[in-house]
Amino acid sequence: MKIVATDVVGLFREVGVEEGILKALKNDVPLLAQGIDSIDLPAMAAAAETKYKINLSGISAINVKTINDFVQFVNDRLK
């Protein structure tokens, strides 16, 4: 199984990010520059852990800045 960008947007939707923000998200632009805040990121990561049964304890804003980064990070753990 692999995730794609729309899966990440769905996770943000599950944790309550505004629909207007979600519709404007770009895959290669830092999430914090697009209206996603520091509370949304850990909530979304927790939702991903539950949904995909993976451990994302190593995730950080340093190595996961964009949707594309998150997709790669999660897919590396799903292998």
Secondary structure, DSSP 8 states (H G I E B T S, - for coil): ----HHHHHHHHHHTT--HHHHHH--TTS-GGGGT--TTHHHHHHHHHHHHHT---TT--TTT--SHHHHHHHHHHHH-
